[in-house]
Amino acid sequence: MKTTWKQGLLAAVSLVVPLSESLAGTADFTVQYQNYNAAAPNDNIIEAGIQLRNNTGAAIPLKNVVVRYWFTKNGATPTPACWWWNSPDCSALSLTTASVSATNADQYVEIRFNDAAGSLAAGATSGPIDLGITFGGTNVNEADDYSYGNVTAPTAWSKITVHDVGSAALSGLRGGTPPSGSTQPPPTVGAEFFDDFTYNGTGESAFTNLWNVRTYAGPPGVSGATWTAGNVSFVTDGSDRLLRLKAGTNGTSAGTTHTEVISRAQKFKYGTYATRIRFRDTTLSGPRVFGDKYVETFFAIAPYGDPNYSEQDYEYLPNGGWGQGNTPTMFLTSFDRNIKGSPERKLSYSHDGWHTLVLHTSPSGNVYHIDGVERANHPAWYAPIINQFLDFQMWFIELGPAGEARTYYEDVDWVYFAKDTYLDTNAVNAKVTSLRGASVPRKDTVP
Protein backbone atom coordinates (compact mmCIF):
# COMPACT_ATOMS: atom_id res chain seq x y z
CA MET A 1 0.00 0.00 0.00
CA LYS A 2 1.20 3.51 -0.77
CA THR A 3 2.57 5.52 2.13
CA THR A 4 1.52 9.13 2.53
CA TRP A 5 3.61 11.66 0.67
CA LYS A 6 5.13 14.15 3.08
CA GLN A 7 5.86 17.59 1.70
CA GLY A 8 8.95 19.28 3.08
CA LEU A 9 10.95 16.11 3.74
CA LEU A 10 13.72 17.30 1.50
CA ALA A 11 17.35 17.66 2.42
CA ALA A 12 19.04 18.76 -0.73
CA VAL A 13 22.59 18.72 -1.97
CA SER A 14 23.35 20.67 -5.13
CA LEU A 15 26.13 19.42 -7.40
CA VAL A 16 28.17 21.63 -9.71
CA VAL A 17 29.33 19.43 -12.55
CA PRO A 18 30.48 19.98 -16.15
CA LEU A 19 27.94 19.69 -18.91
CA SER A 20 28.59 16.56 -20.97
CA GLU A 21 27.09 14.06 -23.32
CA SER A 22 26.59 10.44 -22.33
CA LEU A 23 29.42 8.00 -22.94
CA ALA A 24 27.28 5.12 -21.67
CA GLY A 25 24.40 3.23 -23.24
CA THR A 26 21.09 4.96 -23.97
CA ALA A 27 19.21 1.96 -22.53
CA ASP A 28 21.17 1.55 -19.31
CA PHE A 29 18.05 2.24 -17.22
CA THR A 30 14.34 1.55 -17.37
CA VAL A 31 12.02 3.75 -15.33
CA GLN A 32 8.99 2.16 -13.70
CA TYR A 33 6.22 4.67 -13.04
CA GLN A 34 3.02 4.61 -11.00
CA ASN A 35 0.62 7.56 -10.90
CA TYR A 36 -0.51 7.87 -7.28
CA ASN A 37 -2.87 10.68 -8.23
CA ALA A 38 -4.43 9.13 -11.34
CA ALA A 39 -7.98 9.68 -10.08
CA ALA A 40 -7.54 13.48 -10.01
CA PRO A 41 -5.66 14.72 -13.11
CA ASN A 42 -6.96 18.29 -12.69
CA ASP A 43 -6.13 19.07 -9.07
CA ASN A 44 -3.17 20.95 -7.55
CA ILE A 45 -0.64 18.13 -7.15
CA ILE A 46 1.34 15.77 -9.34
CA GLU A 47 2.43 12.64 -7.49
CA ALA A 48 4.58 10.11 -9.28
CA GLY A 49 6.05 6.86 -7.93
CA ILE A 50 9.38 6.26 -9.68
CA GLN A 51 11.74 3.27 -9.62
CA LEU A 52 14.94 2.70 -11.62
CA ARG A 53 16.08 -0.63 -13.08
CA ASN A 54 19.75 -1.09 -13.97
CA ASN A 55 19.78 -2.96 -17.29
CA THR A 56 23.56 -3.31 -17.43
CA GLY A 57 25.90 -6.00 -16.17
CA ALA A 58 27.64 -3.77 -13.63
CA ALA A 59 26.71 -1.71 -10.59
CA ILE A 60 26.16 1.99 -11.38
CA PRO A 61 26.69 4.72 -8.74
CA LEU A 62 23.43 6.63 -8.55
CA LYS A 63 25.30 9.90 -8.05
CA ASN A 64 26.29 9.59 -11.75
CA VAL A 65 22.71 9.94 -13.03
CA VAL A 66 19.65 12.18 -12.74
CA VAL A 67 15.96 11.48 -13.40
CA ARG A 68 13.82 14.06 -15.22
CA TYR A 69 10.02 14.34 -15.03
CA TRP A 70 8.56 16.55 -17.81
CA PHE A 71 5.37 18.61 -17.42
CA THR A 72 3.53 21.85 -18.26
CA LYS A 73 3.09 24.24 -15.37
CA ASN A 74 -0.06 25.84 -16.84
CA GLY A 75 0.94 29.28 -15.60
CA ALA A 76 1.31 28.15 -11.99
CA THR A 77 4.44 27.99 -9.83
CA PRO A 78 5.65 24.40 -9.21
CA THR A 79 7.19 23.40 -5.89
CA PRO A 80 8.60 19.85 -5.85
CA ALA A 81 9.43 17.62 -2.91
CA CYS A 82 10.61 14.02 -2.75
CA TRP A 83 10.56 10.99 -0.47
CA TRP A 84 12.56 7.76 -0.83
CA TRP A 85 10.58 5.04 0.87
CA ASN A 86 13.40 2.70 1.83
CA SER A 87 15.46 5.45 3.45
CA PRO A 88 14.91 6.93 6.92
CA ASP A 89 15.16 10.42 5.45
CA CYS A 90 15.57 12.25 2.15
CA SER A 91 19.23 13.16 2.55
CA ALA A 92 20.33 11.04 -0.43
CA LEU A 93 18.00 12.95 -2.80
CA SER A 94 17.81 16.51 -4.06
CA LEU A 95 15.66 18.31 -6.61
CA THR A 96 15.98 21.15 -9.06
CA THR A 97 13.68 22.61 -11.71
CA ALA A 98 14.34 24.21 -15.10
CA SER A 99 12.50 25.44 -18.17
CA VAL A 100 12.40 23.87 -21.63
CA SER A 101 10.51 24.43 -24.86
CA ALA A 102 9.39 20.93 -25.78
CA THR A 103 6.38 18.87 -26.75
CA ASN A 104 3.97 18.84 -23.78
CA ALA A 105 6.66 20.23 -21.48
CA ASP A 106 7.74 23.71 -20.49
CA GLN A 107 9.30 22.58 -17.21
CA TYR A 108 11.06 19.59 -15.73
CA VAL A 109 11.91 18.45 -12.23
CA GLU A 110 15.27 16.75 -11.88
CA ILE A 111 15.90 14.17 -9.13
CA ARG A 112 19.55 13.98 -8.11
CA PHE A 113 21.41 11.55 -5.86
CA ASN A 114 24.45 12.02 -3.65
CA ASP A 115 27.04 9.56 -2.30
CA ALA A 116 24.64 8.31 0.37
CA ALA A 117 22.40 6.84 -2.36
CA GLY A 118 25.05 4.24 -3.11
CA SER A 119 25.04 2.10 -6.27
CA LEU A 120 22.31 0.20 -8.09
CA ALA A 121 23.47 -3.38 -8.67
CA ALA A 122 23.42 -5.01 -12.09
CA GLY A 123 19.86 -6.03 -12.96
CA ALA A 124 18.49 -4.52 -9.73
CA THR A 125 15.54 -2.17 -9.26
CA SER A 126 15.71 0.71 -6.82
CA GLY A 127 13.29 1.34 -4.02
CA PRO A 128 10.38 3.61 -4.95
CA ILE A 129 10.82 7.37 -4.98
CA ASP A 130 7.68 9.46 -4.40
CA LEU A 131 7.96 12.71 -6.39
CA GLY A 132 5.35 15.31 -5.51
CA ILE A 133 4.88 18.63 -7.33
CA THR A 134 2.47 21.16 -5.87
CA PHE A 135 1.27 24.43 -7.42
CA GLY A 136 0.41 26.67 -4.49
CA GLY A 137 -3.22 25.60 -4.43
CA THR A 138 -3.75 26.22 -8.15
CA ASN A 139 -5.37 23.39 -10.13
CA VAL A 140 -3.47 22.31 -13.25
CA ASN A 141 -4.12 19.94 -16.12
CA GLU A 142 -1.80 16.94 -15.72
CA ALA A 143 -3.17 15.25 -18.84
CA ASP A 144 -1.18 17.63 -21.07
CA ASP A 145 2.12 16.71 -19.35
CA TYR A 146 4.67 14.71 -21.33
CA SER A 147 5.48 12.39 -18.40
CA TYR A 148 1.86 11.90 -17.29
CA GLY A 149 0.20 8.50 -17.54
CA ASN A 150 -2.99 7.06 -16.10
CA VAL A 151 -1.21 3.99 -14.74
CA THR A 152 -2.00 2.81 -11.23
CA ALA A 153 0.58 0.00 -10.98
CA PRO A 154 4.35 0.16 -11.61
CA THR A 155 4.79 0.22 -15.39
CA ALA A 156 7.84 0.59 -17.64
CA TRP A 157 7.60 4.22 -18.72
CA SER A 158 9.87 5.82 -21.33
CA LYS A 159 8.54 9.36 -20.78
CA ILE A 160 10.37 9.78 -17.46
CA THR A 161 14.02 9.88 -18.48
CA VAL A 162 17.44 9.13 -16.99
CA HIS A 163 20.51 11.17 -17.95
CA ASP A 164 24.14 11.70 -17.05
CA VAL A 165 24.46 14.08 -14.14
CA GLY A 166 25.18 17.58 -15.41
CA SER A 167 24.03 16.91 -18.97
CA ALA A 168 21.97 19.44 -20.89
CA ALA A 169 18.25 18.95 -20.44
CA LEU A 170 17.62 16.75 -23.48
CA SER A 171 21.09 15.18 -23.68
CA GLY A 172 23.26 12.61 -21.89
CA LEU A 173 20.54 9.98 -22.22
CA ARG A 174 20.80 6.79 -20.14
CA GLY A 175 17.18 5.63 -20.37
CA GLY A 176 13.79 6.63 -21.76
CA THR A 177 12.80 9.03 -24.54
CA PRO A 178 12.84 12.77 -23.81
CA PRO A 179 10.27 15.07 -25.43
CA SER A 180 11.20 16.65 -28.74
CA GLY A 181 12.23 20.28 -28.41
CA SER A 182 15.04 22.33 -26.95
CA THR A 183 16.28 23.80 -23.73
CA GLN A 184 15.42 27.44 -23.38
CA PRO A 185 18.74 29.29 -23.52
CA PRO A 186 19.50 31.28 -20.39
CA PRO A 187 19.20 35.05 -20.71
CA THR A 188 22.26 36.95 -21.85
CA VAL A 189 24.13 38.43 -18.89
CA GLY A 190 25.36 41.92 -19.56
CA ALA A 191 27.18 42.51 -16.24
CA GLU A 192 28.19 39.95 -13.66
CA PHE A 193 30.22 39.43 -10.50
CA PHE A 194 31.91 36.11 -9.64
CA ASP A 195 34.39 34.99 -7.02
CA ASP A 196 35.65 31.41 -6.71
CA PHE A 197 37.53 32.17 -3.45
CA THR A 198 40.83 30.70 -4.64
CA TYR A 199 42.91 32.93 -2.38
CA ASN A 200 45.69 31.83 -0.03
CA GLY A 201 44.83 34.41 2.61
CA THR A 202 42.80 37.51 3.40
CA GLY A 203 45.85 39.74 2.94
CA GLU A 204 46.02 39.18 -0.82
CA SER A 205 45.32 42.34 -2.78
CA ALA A 206 42.96 40.46 -5.10
CA PHE A 207 40.82 39.65 -2.04
CA THR A 208 40.99 43.06 -0.39
CA ASN A 209 40.08 44.72 -3.70
CA LEU A 210 36.71 42.97 -3.54
CA TRP A 211 36.01 42.25 0.16
CA ASN A 212 36.24 43.73 3.64
CA VAL A 213 36.57 41.62 6.81
CA ARG A 214 34.84 43.27 9.75
CA THR A 215 36.77 44.09 12.91
CA TYR A 216 34.64 46.85 14.49
CA ALA A 217 32.27 46.21 17.42
CA GLY A 218 28.51 46.36 17.40
CA PRO A 219 25.35 44.48 16.50
CA PRO A 220 24.02 42.06 15.52
CA GLY A 221 24.65 39.36 18.07
CA VAL A 222 25.76 38.98 21.66
CA SER A 223 26.74 42.25 23.30
CA GLY A 224 30.43 42.36 24.14
CA ALA A 225 31.50 39.85 21.49
CA THR A 226 34.23 40.81 19.03
CA TRP A 227 34.23 40.65 15.24
CA THR A 228 37.49 38.91 14.43
CA ALA A 229 39.48 38.88 11.17
CA GLY A 230 41.21 35.71 12.31
CA ASN A 231 37.93 33.84 11.93
CA VAL A 232 38.20 34.09 8.12
CA SER A 233 40.41 31.67 6.19
CA PHE A 234 40.69 29.70 2.97
CA VAL A 235 40.82 25.91 3.07
CA THR A 236 41.42 23.17 0.54
CA ASP A 237 38.66 20.65 -0.14
CA GLY A 238 39.92 18.11 -2.68
CA SER A 239 40.92 20.20 -5.70
CA ASP A 240 38.75 23.12 -4.57
CA ARG A 241 39.41 26.18 -2.42
CA LEU A 242 36.75 27.40 -0.01
CA LEU A 243 36.13 30.52 2.03
CA ARG A 244 35.66 29.48 5.68
CA LEU A 245 33.88 31.59 8.28
CA LYS A 246 34.05 30.66 11.97
CA ALA A 247 32.32 31.85 15.13
CA GLY A 248 33.46 30.74 18.57
CA THR A 249 32.46 30.98 22.20
CA ASN A 250 33.23 29.60 25.65
CA GLY A 251 29.80 30.70 26.86
CA THR A 252 30.89 34.19 27.93
CA SER A 253 30.57 37.46 26.02
CA ALA A 254 34.27 38.17 26.37
CA GLY A 255 35.06 34.73 24.98
CA THR A 256 32.77 35.07 21.95
CA THR A 257 33.84 35.98 18.40
CA HIS A 258 31.71 36.79 15.36
CA THR A 259 32.61 36.99 11.65
CA GLU A 260 31.62 39.06 8.63
CA VAL A 261 32.91 39.17 5.04
CA ILE A 262 31.20 41.95 3.07
CA SER A 263 31.75 43.20 -0.46
CA ARG A 264 33.73 46.40 -0.75
CA ALA A 265 31.34 47.70 -3.40
CA GLN A 266 27.74 48.72 -2.76
CA LYS A 267 26.47 48.14 -6.31
CA PHE A 268 24.11 45.16 -6.28
CA LYS A 269 20.39 45.82 -6.74
CA TYR A 270 18.13 43.93 -9.18
CA GLY A 271 19.13 40.60 -10.65
CA THR A 272 20.30 37.15 -9.57
CA TYR A 273 22.27 36.65 -6.36
CA ALA A 274 23.71 33.15 -5.91
CA THR A 275 26.15 31.21 -3.78
CA ARG A 276 27.10 27.63 -3.06
CA ILE A 277 27.48 27.24 0.69
CA ARG A 278 28.05 24.41 3.12
CA PHE A 279 26.06 24.92 6.30
CA ARG A 280 27.30 22.94 9.29
CA ASP A 281 25.28 21.54 12.19
CA THR A 282 28.38 20.18 13.90
CA THR A 283 31.31 22.05 15.40
CA LEU A 284 34.76 22.50 13.94
CA SER A 285 36.15 22.01 17.45
CA GLY A 286 34.72 21.48 20.91
CA PRO A 287 31.27 20.18 21.89
CA ARG A 288 28.02 21.10 20.19
CA VAL A 289 26.06 23.07 22.80
CA PHE A 290 22.42 23.57 21.89
CA GLY A 291 22.27 26.59 24.17
CA ASP A 292 24.52 28.32 21.63
CA LYS A 293 22.02 29.86 19.22
CA TYR A 294 24.04 31.03 16.26
CA VAL A 295 23.37 32.14 12.68
CA GLU A 296 25.05 31.10 9.43
CA THR A 297 24.12 33.60 6.73
CA PHE A 298 24.26 34.85 3.16
CA PHE A 299 22.42 38.07 2.37
CA ALA A 300 22.29 41.34 0.46
CA ILE A 301 21.97 44.58 2.42
CA ALA A 302 21.87 48.37 2.06
CA PRO A 303 23.34 50.39 4.95
CA TYR A 304 21.09 50.04 7.96
CA GLY A 305 21.23 53.73 8.77
CA ASP A 306 20.09 54.74 5.29
CA PRO A 307 16.41 55.76 4.99
CA ASN A 308 16.28 53.45 1.95
CA TYR A 309 17.65 50.45 3.85
CA SER A 310 16.66 47.01 2.55
CA GLU A 311 17.88 43.48 3.21
CA GLN A 312 17.24 39.96 1.86
CA ASP A 313 18.42 37.13 4.12
CA TYR A 314 19.18 33.45 4.10
CA GLU A 315 19.73 32.81 7.83
CA TYR A 316 20.32 29.26 9.02
CA LEU A 317 20.14 28.47 12.75
CA PRO A 318 21.54 24.93 13.24
CA ASN A 319 20.79 24.89 16.98
CA GLY A 320 17.43 26.60 16.66
CA GLY A 321 16.50 29.92 18.22
CA TRP A 322 14.04 32.76 17.53
CA GLY A 323 11.21 30.65 18.94
CA GLN A 324 12.29 27.38 17.29
CA GLY A 325 13.65 25.66 20.39
CA ASN A 326 16.54 23.38 19.34
CA THR A 327 15.08 22.68 15.87
CA PRO A 328 17.45 23.60 13.04
CA THR A 329 15.68 26.24 10.97
CA MET A 330 16.30 28.28 7.82
CA PHE A 331 14.76 31.76 7.89
CA LEU A 332 14.12 33.49 4.54
CA THR A 333 13.36 37.12 5.30
CA SER A 334 13.11 40.47 3.51
CA PHE A 335 13.39 43.80 5.31
CA ASP A 336 12.44 47.37 4.51
CA ARG A 337 12.91 50.21 6.99
CA ASN A 338 9.66 51.90 6.03
CA ILE A 339 7.40 48.90 6.67
CA LYS A 340 6.65 47.37 10.05
CA GLY A 341 7.46 43.72 10.17
CA SER A 342 8.64 41.64 7.26
CA PRO A 343 7.58 38.44 5.56
CA GLU A 344 9.56 35.41 6.53
CA ARG A 345 9.53 31.74 5.65
CA LYS A 346 10.75 29.21 8.21
CA LEU A 347 12.05 25.85 6.97
CA SER A 348 12.25 23.85 10.18
CA TYR A 349 14.64 21.04 9.33
CA SER A 350 18.37 20.53 8.96
CA HIS A 351 20.22 22.15 6.08
CA ASP A 352 23.56 20.60 7.04
CA GLY A 353 25.69 20.16 3.91
CA TRP A 354 26.09 21.84 0.54
CA HIS A 355 23.30 24.00 -0.90
CA THR A 356 22.96 26.38 -3.83
CA LEU A 357 21.07 29.54 -2.89
CA VAL A 358 19.58 31.67 -5.67
CA LEU A 359 17.80 34.95 -4.91
CA HIS A 360 15.96 37.02 -7.53
CA THR A 361 15.33 40.68 -6.71
CA SER A 362 13.26 42.85 -9.04
CA PRO A 363 10.77 45.73 -8.80
CA SER A 364 8.14 42.98 -8.32
CA GLY A 365 9.79 41.66 -5.13
CA ASN A 366 12.18 38.99 -3.92
CA VAL A 367 12.09 35.27 -4.72
CA TYR A 368 14.22 32.83 -2.71
CA HIS A 369 15.35 29.44 -4.08
CA ILE A 370 17.29 26.64 -2.41
CA ASP A 371 18.71 23.92 -4.68
CA GLY A 372 16.42 24.93 -7.53
CA VAL A 373 13.20 24.95 -5.51
CA GLU A 374 11.35 28.20 -4.81
CA ARG A 375 11.00 28.54 -1.02
CA ALA A 376 9.75 32.10 -0.48
CA ASN A 377 8.29 34.97 -2.50
CA HIS A 378 8.06 38.44 -0.96
CA PRO A 379 6.08 41.31 -2.55
CA ALA A 380 7.19 44.47 -4.32
CA TRP A 381 7.45 46.75 -1.27
CA TYR A 382 10.38 44.64 -0.03
CA ALA A 383 12.36 45.03 -3.26
CA PRO A 384 15.65 46.91 -2.86
CA ILE A 385 15.40 50.67 -3.40
CA ILE A 386 19.11 51.44 -3.64
CA ASN A 387 22.24 49.43 -4.33
CA GLN A 388 23.30 46.83 -1.77
CA PHE A 389 26.35 44.91 -0.53
CA LEU A 390 26.96 41.14 -0.69
CA ASP A 391 27.46 39.74 2.80
CA PHE A 392 28.36 36.56 4.68
CA GLN A 393 28.16 36.48 8.50
CA MET A 394 28.30 34.15 11.50
CA TRP A 395 27.14 35.39 14.90
CA PHE A 396 25.50 34.27 18.14
CA ILE A 397 21.99 35.19 19.26
CA GLU A 398 22.35 33.50 22.66
CA LEU A 399 25.09 31.65 24.50
CA GLY A 400 25.00 28.30 26.21
CA PRO A 401 26.67 27.59 29.57
CA ALA A 402 30.18 28.86 30.19
CA GLY A 403 32.81 26.17 29.88
CA GLU A 404 34.77 24.44 27.14
CA ALA A 405 35.43 26.49 24.01
CA ARG A 406 33.55 25.50 20.86
CA THR A 407 33.90 26.72 17.27
CA TYR A 408 31.14 26.67 14.66
CA TYR A 409 31.68 27.26 10.94
CA GLU A 410 30.36 27.48 7.39
CA ASP A 411 32.15 27.12 4.04
CA VAL A 412 31.54 29.04 0.80
CA ASP A 413 32.50 27.61 -2.59
CA TRP A 414 31.64 30.61 -4.80
CA VAL A 415 29.40 33.65 -5.09
CA TYR A 416 27.79 35.04 -8.27
CA PHE A 417 25.63 38.01 -9.27
CA ALA A 418 23.97 38.77 -12.65
CA LYS A 419 22.80 42.37 -12.95
CA ASP A 420 19.18 42.86 -14.11
CA THR A 421 19.09 39.24 -15.31
CA TYR A 422 17.16 36.30 -13.87
CA LEU A 423 18.88 32.91 -14.03
CA ASP A 424 17.50 29.68 -12.61
CA THR A 425 19.73 27.39 -10.59
CA ASN A 426 20.78 25.28 -13.58
CA ALA A 427 21.75 28.40 -15.52
CA VAL A 428 23.75 29.73 -12.56
CA ASN A 429 25.57 26.41 -12.24
CA ALA A 430 26.30 26.45 -15.98
CA LYS A 431 27.69 29.99 -15.68
CA VAL A 432 29.95 29.00 -12.80
CA THR A 433 31.09 25.85 -14.60
CA SER A 434 31.90 27.91 -17.70
CA LEU A 435 33.91 30.46 -15.73
CA ARG A 436 35.83 27.75 -13.92
CA GLY A 437 36.41 25.89 -17.18
CA ALA A 438 37.95 29.06 -18.60
CA SER A 439 40.19 29.37 -15.48
CA VAL A 440 38.51 32.60 -14.38
CA PRO A 441 38.89 32.74 -10.57
CA ARG A 442 37.00 36.04 -10.26
CA LYS A 443 35.20 38.50 -12.52
CA ASP A 444 33.58 41.86 -11.95
CA THR A 445 31.89 43.76 -14.76
CA VAL A 446 29.10 45.24 -12.60
CA PRO A 447 29.30 49.04 -12.93
Secondary structure in CASP SS format (residue, H / E / C, confidence):
PFRMAT SS
TARGET T0000
AUTHOR 0000-0000-0000
METHOD secondary structure of the structure
MODEL  1
M C 1.00
K C 1.00
T C 1.00
T C 1.00
W C 1.00
K C 1.00
Q C 1.00
G C 1.00
L C 1.00
L C 1.00
A C 1.00
A C 1.00
V C 1.00
S C 1.00
L C 1.00
V C 1.00
V C 1.00
P C 1.00
L C 1.00
S C 1.00
E C 1.00
S C 1.00
L C 1.00
A C 1.00
G C 1.00
T C 1.00
A C 1.00
D C 1.00
F E 1.00
T E 1.00
V E 1.00
Q E 1.00
Y E 1.00
Q E 1.00
N E 1.00
Y C 1.00
N C 1.00
A C 1.00
A C 1.00
A C 1.00
P C 1.00
N C 1.00
D C 1.00
N C 1.00
I E 1.00
I E 1.00
E E 1.00
A E 1.00
G E 1.00
I E 1.00
Q E 1.00
L E 1.00
R E 1.00
N E 1.00
N C 1.00
T C 1.00
G C 1.00
A C 1.00
A C 1.00
I E 1.00
P E 1.00
L H 1.00
K H 1.00
N H 1.00
V E 1.00
V E 1.00
V E 1.00
R E 1.00
Y E 1.00
W E 1.00
F E 1.00
T C 1.00
K C 1.00
N C 1.00
G C 1.00
A C 1.00
T C 1.00
P C 1.00
T E 1.00
P E 1.00
A E 1.00
C E 1.00
W E 1.00
W E 1.00
W C 1.00
N C 1.00
S C 1.00
P C 1.00
D C 1.00
C C 1.00
S C 1.00
A C 1.00
L E 1.00
S E 1.00
L E 1.00
T E 1.00
T E 1.00
A E 1.00
S E 1.00
V E 1.00
S E 1.00
A E 1.00
T C 1.00
N C 1.00
A E 1.00
D E 1.00
Q E 1.00
Y E 1.00
V E 1.00
E E 1.00
I E 1.00
R E 1.00
F E 1.00
N C 1.00
D H 1.00
A H 1.00
A H 1.00
G C 1.00
S E 1.00
L E 1.00
A C 1.00
A C 1.00
G C 1.00
A C 1.00
T E 1.00
S C 1.00
G C 1.00
P C 1.00
I E 1.00
D E 1.00
L E 1.00
G E 1.00
I E 1.00
T E 1.00
F C 1.00
G C 1.00
G C 1.00
T C 1.00
N C 1.00
V C 1.00
N C 1.00
E H 1.00
A H 1.00
D H 1.00
D C 1.00
Y C 1.00
S C 1.00
Y C 1.00
G C 1.00
N C 1.00
V C 1.00
T C 1.00
A C 1.00
P C 1.00
T E 1.00
A E 1.00
W C 1.00
S C 1.00
K C 1.00
I C 1.00
T E 1.00
V E 1.00
H E 1.00
D E 1.00
V C 1.00
G C 1.00
S C 1.00
A C 1.00
A C 1.00
L C 1.00
S C 1.00
G C 1.00
L E 1.00
R E 1.00
G E 1.00
G C 1.00
T C 1.00
P C 1.00
P C 1.00
S C 1.00
G E 1.00
S E 1.00
T E 1.00
Q C 1.00
P C 1.00
P C 1.00
P C 1.00
T C 1.00
V C 1.00
G C 1.00
A C 1.00
E E 1.00
F E 1.00
F E 1.00
D E 1.00
D C 1.00
F C 1.00
T C 1.00
Y C 1.00
N C 1.00
G C 1.00
T C 1.00
G C 1.00
E C 1.00
S H 1.00
A H 1.00
F H 1.00
T H 1.00
N C 1.00
L C 1.00
W E 1.00
N E 1.00
V E 1.00
R C 1.00
T C 1.00
Y C 1.00
A C 1.00
G C 1.00
P C 1.00
P C 1.00
G C 1.00
V C 1.00
S C 1.00
G C 1.00
A C 1.00
T E 1.00
W E 1.00
T C 1.00
A H 1.00
G H 1.00
N H 1.00
V E 1.00
S E 1.00
F E 1.00
V E 1.00
T E 1.00
D E 1.00
G C 1.00
S C 1.00
D E 1.00
R E 1.00
L E 1.00
L E 1.00
R E 1.00
L E 1.00
K E 1.00
A E 1.00
G E 1.00
T E 1.00
N C 1.00
G C 1.00
T C 1.00
S C 1.00
A C 1.00
G C 1.00
T C 1.00
T E 1.00
H E 1.00
T E 1.00
E E 1.00
V E 1.00
I E 1.00
S E 1.00
R C 1.00
A C 1.00
Q C 1.00
K C 1.00
F E 1.00
K C 1.00
Y C 1.00
G E 1.00
T E 1.00
Y E 1.00
A E 1.00
T E 1.00
R E 1.00
I E 1.00
R E 1.00
F E 1.00
R C 1.00
D C 1.00
T C 1.00
T C 1.00
L C 1.00
S E 1.00
G C 1.00
P C 1.00
R C 1.00
V C 1.00
F C 1.00
G C 1.00
D C 1.00
K E 1.00
Y E 1.00
V E 1.00
E E 1.00
T E 1.00
F E 1.00
F E 1.00
A E 1.00
I E 1.00
A C 1.00
P C 1.00
Y C 1.00
G C 1.00
D C 1.00
P C 1.00
N C 1.00
Y C 1.00
S E 1.00
E E 1.00
Q E 1.00
D E 1.00
Y E 1.00
E E 1.00
Y E 1.00
L E 1.00
P C 1.00
N C 1.00
G C 1.00
G C 1.00
W C 1.00
G C 1.00
Q C 1.00
G C 1.00
N C 1.00
T C 1.00
P C 1.00
T E 1.00
M E 1.00
F E 1.00
L E 1.00
T E 1.00
S E 1.00
F E 1.00
D E 1.00
R C 1.00
N C 1.00
I C 1.00
K C 1.00
G C 1.00
S C 1.00
P C 1.00
E E 1.00
R E 1.00
K E 1.00
L E 1.00
S C 1.00
Y C 1.00
S C 1.00
H C 1.00
D C 1.00
G E 1.00
W E 1.00
H E 1.00
T E 1.00
L E 1.00
V E 1.00
L E 1.00
H E 1.00
T E 1.00
S E 1.00
P C 1.00
S C 1.00
G E 1.00
N E 1.00
V E 1.00
Y E 1.00
H E 1.00
I E 1.00
D C 1.00
G C 1.00
V E 1.00
E E 1.00
R E 1.00
A E 1.00
N E 1.00
H E 1.00
P C 1.00
A H 1.00
W H 1.00
Y H 1.00
A C 1.00
P C 1.00
I C 1.00
I C 1.00
N C 1.00
Q E 1.00
F E 1.00
L E 1.00
D E 1.00
F E 1.00
Q E 1.00
M E 1.00
W E 1.00
F E 1.00
I E 1.00
E E 1.00
L C 1.00
G C 1.00
P C 1.00
A C 1.00
G C 1.00
E C 1.00
A C 1.00
R E 1.00
T E 1.00
Y E 1.00
Y E 1.00
E E 1.00
D E 1.00
V E 1.00
D E 1.00
W E 1.00
V E 1.00
Y E 1.00
F E 1.00
A E 1.00
K E 1.00
D C 1.00
T C 1.00
Y C 1.00
L C 1.00
D C 1.00
T H 1.00
N H 1.00
A H 1.00
V H 1.00
N H 1.00
A H 1.00
K H 1.00
V H 1.00
T H 1.00
S H 1.00
L H 1.00
R H 1.00
G H 1.00
A C 1.00
S C 1.00
V C 1.00
P C 1.00
R E 1.00
K E 1.00
D E 1.00
T C 1.00
V C 1.00
P C 1.00
END
